[in-house]
Amino acid sequence: MDRKKILCIENDFETAESLFAHLVDRGYEAVIAYDGYEGFSAILRERPDLVLCDISLPAMSGFDVLERLNEISPMLEAIPFVFVTALSDRENELHARRLGADDYVTKPIDFDMLGAIVEARLGRARPNPKWAKQVELNDRGN
């Protein structure tokens, strides 16, 4: 199984290190960028399987990163883009989703929830065994 590459665009070093450690522990290859411009360049260079991006970044905001990606490359639309931000207000989340963000996670980060979101976005989510059992029973006509 090839390791999926996840790019984290996060200017807070402590948060970036936590994200990096969490992703590596879950078996992903993690790449860190510390500002929006560096992150935008890394997306083009690294072609990650998923992007985790803060909104409040130096050089270029997370919103700007996603807007520029939308403008320049329709082929990058397949890369899931998840905002991880301290901005918990409805207006910012709506703006993110209107730009095409796949998900919106607020800080402090719930790493179990983030892990589930990453797995789902990468198609690695495990089926619920209880639900799978119900399907098996239904398939047999019982």
N, C-alpha and C positions, 0 to 999 in steps of 0.2 A: 504494500500500500504506500503510495507516495504521500509525503507530508504536504499538507496545504499551507500555503504562504499567506500570512496575515500581516498587513501593514497597519501600524498604529501611528497616528499623527497626534501627538500629545506634547505640549510644551512644558508641563510640570514633570520634572525628572522623577520624583517619587511615584507618581501615578504611572508614568511610562514604564518604570522598572517593575511595578506591580503587574501591569498588563503583560509585559514581556514574560515574567516568571509564570504567570497563570497560563498563558498560551503555550509556552514550552512544556509545562507540566502536563498539559492536555494533548501533547504530541504534535503541535503545530510548529512550523517555522515562523518566527516572528521577526519583523523588521520595524525599527523605530525611526520616525522623523520628528523633529522638534519644532517645526514651524510649518505654516501652510504652504509656502513656496517649496520647501524641501520635500514636503509630503506629496505635493502635486507632481514634482519631478520624479519622485520615487515610484509613484503609480505608473507613470509612463515607462520608466526604466525597469522596474521589478515585475510588473504585471501580476500583482497579488491576486489571490483567490477571493479575498475579502478585505475591506478597509474599515478600520475603526478610527473615527476622527472626532477630535474635540471641535467645538465651534469657535471659542475665544482663543485664537492663535495669533502670534506675531507674523508679520509679513503678508499674510493672506488668511482670512477667516476660513473656517470649515465650510461655511455657506459659499464663499468664493471658490474654494477648491471644487465643490460639487458643481457649481454653475459653470466653471471653466471646462470641467470634464464633459458636461452635457453639451457644451458648445463645440468642442473640438473632435470628439470621437464617439460616434454612435456605437462602435464595436466594444467600447468599454462599459456599456450599459449593463452587460451581463455580470459585472463585478458587484457583488453586494456591498452597499455603502451604509454603515451604521454610525450614527452620531453617538458619542459618549461625552456627556456634557454636564456641567453644573447648572445650566439654564433649564429650569424646570417649568417655565411658564408655557401656557397653551399656545401663545402666538409664535414663539420660536419653534415649538414642535410642529405646528401647522406649516410654518414656512419650510422647515426641513422636509416634511412629507410632500409638500407641493413641488419642491425641487427634485423629488424622486428618491429621497432617503428610504432605505428598506426598513430601518428601525431607528429607535430613539431611546437611548438608555441614559438615565440621570445618575449623577454622582450624589452621594458616595456609591461606588459600584457594588452591586450585588453580583459577585463572581459566579454564583450558581446560575442566576438568571442570564448573565452575559454568556456563559458557556452554552446554555440551552439555545439562545438566540444564534450564536455562531454555528453550532451544530445544525440547527434547522436551516440557516441560510446557505450552508455548504452541503446540504443534503445528507448530513451524517446523523441526523436524529434517529435514535432507536425507537422502534414502534413500542407503544404501550403494551406490555405483555397481557394485561387484562383485556384490552380491546382486541388484540390478536386472537386470544382464546375465544372471544365471542364470535369473531369472524369464522374461525374454524368450526364452531358449533353450527352457525348459520349455513355454512357451506355444505355441511352433511345433511341438512334438512331437518335438524332436531329442534 
